[in-house]
């Protein structure tokens, strides 16, 4: 087995190839033009012994998809790893980056080939074609919404310079009457020209958003995880699909706190000796998922009594910002349970809203084991919550998610 480290750039990539003894015997730059890539593949095959294969490692970047697919099409490629950058060095060059990647493969060759986790290496889950398409679609819609917001802000700016916002025909800004009013509004020549351009952009963004929403509706109906997430308060088709395609597959998270850590919702730690310092959240995961979770918990706090009561208790002790981040983390753990068990969201009630005498919980009988009591404290991540399966009252059944 040989080990290939690749440092990818737009026009070229730097490669470093090691043999099973750890010696580098091929180090060069390769152009990303397809004829040059095929020449490098032939050179790589000549460097390999008969029936020998290689393992490749690539640092994640915004355009590594084609390289991963090209490597996987090679029958001599045993495995392709996509990893997070190893860190910033004071003497950084492309050759040293490729050299470090190939050395990383060789040092951890036995653990990587066995499929075991390597400490200090943050591997990246390569999404499937469907997941990648969902990510591109939801990212395009989010970009359209952001551009429309920028256009509307520019329109407001023109109106505020002339103090004309008080004259608009409706309280809500995005209406047909307001658009007609803006088209006939008397402005200075330069402002009129800018307003006409902004109105054309506004109509274009709305037209493209309608087309994107149609695609999202189709792909949402084909994604069961997105439909499960849409049972949460405040989660639309777009939010459910955007989150589902960025956290799948759920099998890689052994427990709910693993998903929360993956999304960067757990606090960082800088400890030494007897000193323990716990800082703010790491924010190492998807920024889009954290933003969408922050939007969704506003509806969760209004409609779920148990989470609202827990949030209010924590808010009195730590403040609203810390409490909201804690709710986001708990919501992530509940999402993991929903997607792992296939159960929809169940809005709970606060203890003050519960009746005085509730029926005791029923027991769950596994198929290959004795009866097990469903104690609320069985899962510390979900203690005090009535969402997911813990929200089912006695005698209730879980309604299956529509396909």
N, C-alpha and C positions, 0 to 999 in steps of 0.2 A: 504494500500500500504506500502511495505517495501523497504528499500534502501540499495543496496549492493555495496560496494567499493572494487575494486580488484587491487592489486599491483602485476603485473605479472613478473616472472623471468623464466629462462630456465627450472629449475627443480622443482620449486614450485611457488605457488602464495599465497599471504597473503590477507585474506578477512576480511571485517568488515561489519556486518549487523545491521541496525537500524530499529526500529519500527516507527510507525506514530508519536509517541511522541518524537522521537529523541534520544531514549536510545539505547545504543549498548548492544545487548544480545548474539551476536555470533562473536567471534574474534579468528581466528586460521590460521594456515598454511596448505595448501592442496598441495599434490604432483600433478604434471602434468601428471602422468601415468593415462591411461584411466580408469582402475578399481577404483582408488582412486577418480577420478573426478565423477564417477557415484555414489560412496558412499556419496560424498559431496552433490550431487544433491538430493539424497534421504533425507539427513539430512536437507537440505534447505527446501524441501517440508514439512517435519514434523514440521518445525518451523513456517510455514505459516498457517494461519487460512483457513477455508474452502472457496474456490473460491477466496482467496486473491492472489495478484500478487506482483511482485517486479520489481524495476528498477535498472539496473546495470550500473556502470561507470568504464571505463578502460582507463588508460593512454596509449597514442600511443607509440609503440615501433616497432622494426623491425619484430616481429613475433606474433603480436596480432590477426592476421586474423583467426586462427583456434579457438581461444577463443570466438571471436565475433560470429562466425558461430555456435559454440556449445551452446552459450547462447540463440541465436535466435531460435534454435530448441526446446527449452523448452517452453511448452504451458503456464507455469506459469510466464514467463518473459514478462513484458509489453513493455519494451524499453531498448535498449543498447546504451549508449553514449560513444564515443571515444573522449577524450580531450587531449590537449597538457599538458605537465607537469606543475604543479602548481608553480614551482620555487624551487630553492635550499635552503634548510634550514640548519642552523648551527647544529641542532640535528636531523639528518635524520635517520630514520629506516623504515623498511618495514611496521611494524605495524602502525607507525604514518602516513605513506603515505596512507595506506588503510583507516585509521581512518579519515584523512582529506578528502578523496574522498567521503566516505559515508556521512560525515557532509555536504559537498558541495551539494550533492543530496538532503539532507533533508531540508537545508536552502532554496534552490531554487526549492522546489518540485512543487509548484503551477505554476510557470512560465515554468518549463520544461515540465510538463504534458500538458500545454496549447500550447506547441510548440513555445513559445516566447524565444527571445534571452536573455541570462544572461550576464550582464556586468562582465568583468573580467575572463570569461571562454571562451577559444578558442576551440570550438568543431571541430572535424575532420570529413569531409565527407567520409564515407566509400564507396569505389568504388564498382561498380558492378563487376560481374565475367568477363564480356567482357573488361571493363576498366582495371581491375587488370591484365588480360592477356596481354593487349596492353602495360601496364607499364613494366611488366616483359620482354616482347619481346624487346622493345626499350632500356631498360636498359642493356639487354644482348648484343645488338648490339653496344651500346656505350662502353661497357667494352671490346668487341673484338677490336674495333678501337683503344682504348687506349693501349691495349696490343700489337697490331701490331705496333703502333708508338714506343713503348718502344723497340721492337725487331729491328726496322729499325734504331733507335738511337744507339743501340749497334753495329750494322753493320757499321754505319758511324764512330763510335769510333775506331773500329779496322782499318779501312781504313785510318783514319786521323793520327793514331799513326805511320803508315808507309808512309804517304804522297802519297797514291795511288789513291785518288779520282780524280786526273787529268787524269787518264788513263781509266776511264770508257767509254764504247763505245757510250753512248747516254747521252744527257743533262738531260733528265728525269730519275729519279732513278728507279722507279717501272716499269720496262720493262722486256721483255723476254730476250733481249740481255744482260742486266745487270745481270740477274740471272745466265745466262750461264757463263758470265765472272767471277762472284764470285765463281762459282763451280770450275773453272780451275785456279784460281788465286794462284800464288806461295806465300805461307806464312810460317811462323815458325810453327813447329808442334802443339804447344799449340793454337796459333791463328787459325790454320787450323781446329782444333777440335772444337773450339768455333764457327767459321764461319759455319761449317757444321750443328751444332746444331741450330744456328740462322736461317739458310735457311730452315730447316725442320719446325721450328716454324712459319716462315713467310708463308710457303705454307699452314700450318694448319689454321692459322688465315684467310687467303684468302678463303679457302674452307668453313669454318664456316660462314664467312660473306656472301658468296653467298647463303647459305642455309637460313640464317636469313633474307636476302633481299627478298627471295621468300615468306617467311611468312609475311613480312611487306607489300609486294605488295597485297597479298590476303586480309589482314585485312584493308588495306587502302581503297580498293575498296568497302568495306562494311561499312565504316565510313564516313558519309556525312560531319561532321564537319572537319575531316582531309582533305577532298577534297576541302572544302571552303578555308581552310588555305593554301592549296597548290597553290591557285591562287595568293598568295603574291610573290613578287620577292625574289628569293633565298630560298624558302621553298620547300624542296623535300618531297617525300612520308614519309621518316623517320621523318623529322622535323615536318611535319603536324600531323602525328599520335602521336608522342611523346608529342606535346603540347596539342592536342585535348583530349587525355585520362587523362591528369593531371589537366585540368581546367573545365571539364564537371562535373555536368550540369550547363548550363549558367543561369538557372532560379534563382540560389542563389545569383547572382550579380545584384542588382537593377540598376546599372549604370556602365559606363566604368571605372570610377575611383575606383570602388570597386574591379574590376579585377586587376588593377594596384597595389592596396594596398595588395591584396591577394598574388601577386607575389613578394612583397617586393621592389617595384620600387618607392615608395613614401618616402620622407624624414622623418626622425625621429624628434621628438620635445622634448626639455627639457626646460620648461618654469616655472618661479616662480615669482609671483608678477608682477612687471613692466618689468621684464627681459624675453625676448623671444629668445630662441636659437633653430635654425633649423639645424640639423646635416645631415649626409649622409643618404643614403637610408637604410631601415630597413633590407633588405635581409632575410625576414622571410618566404618567399615562397620557391618554388621548385628551387634549384640551376640549375637543368638541363634545365628548361624552360628559366631561365635568360641567361644561356650560349647559348642556341639555338637562342634566340631573338637577342643576341649580334652578332651572326654570320649572321642572316638574314638581319639586318638593314644595313649591308655593301652593300648588293645588292639593298636594298630599296633606299638608298641614291644615288646610281648610276642611277637608272631607274625612280624614282619618282621625278619630278621637283619641285613640291610644297613642299614636305618634305625636299628636298635638300636645297631649298632657305631658309626655316625656320631654318634648322640646321646651315647654314652658318651665318645667322644673330645672332643666339644664341651663336655660336662659337666665334664670334668677341667680344661678351660681357663677356662670362663666361668661355671660353676655350673649347677644344675639348672633354675632358672627361665628363664634365657636360652636354655638348650638346648631346653627344651620349646616355647618360642615359636618358635624356629628350626625345629623339627620341624613345627609348625603351618603355618609359611610354606611349607616344602618340600612338605608334604602338599597345600596349596592349589595349588601349581604342578603337582603330579601329577594332581590332580583336573581341572585345566584340560586337560591332555593326554588324560586318559581321555575327557572329554566332547567334545573336539575330534576325536578319532580313533575313538571308539566302542569302545575296548579296555577290558576289565575290569582290575581290580587284580591284580597278580602279586606275591606275597610273595617277596622275595629272600632270599639267604643272605649271611652275613658272609664275608669272605675266608678266615677261619680255618676256615669250614665248607665251603668249595669244594673239590672234588677237585684233586689236584695238576696233572693234565693235562686241561684242558677243550678241547673242540673249538672251532676258530675260529668267529667269528660268520659267518653267511651274509650275502650281499649282497642288497640290496633293489633291484629293477629297476623304476623308475617306468614308467608306461605311455608317456610321451613323452620319455624321456631315457635316458642311459646308466646303467650300474650304479653304485650309490652305496654306499660302505662305511659300515656302521653303527658309527661310532666312539663310545665312551662319552662322549668329551669334546665331541661335536658340539653338545650343548645344555648350557651351563654351569649352567642351573637344575637339571638332573637328574644332574649329575656325581656319581658314587659311589653311585647308586641302581640297584636292580634291580626297580623297580616300573614299571607301565605296559608299553609295548612294549619298554623297555630290559631288562625282566626275563626276556624270552623266551630260553630256551636254544636251542642249535642244533637244528633239526629240529622245534621246537614250533610249534604253530599257535594262533592266538587263538580261543578258544571264543566264539561269538556270544552276546550277552546275550539271555536269553529275553524274548520280547515279552509 
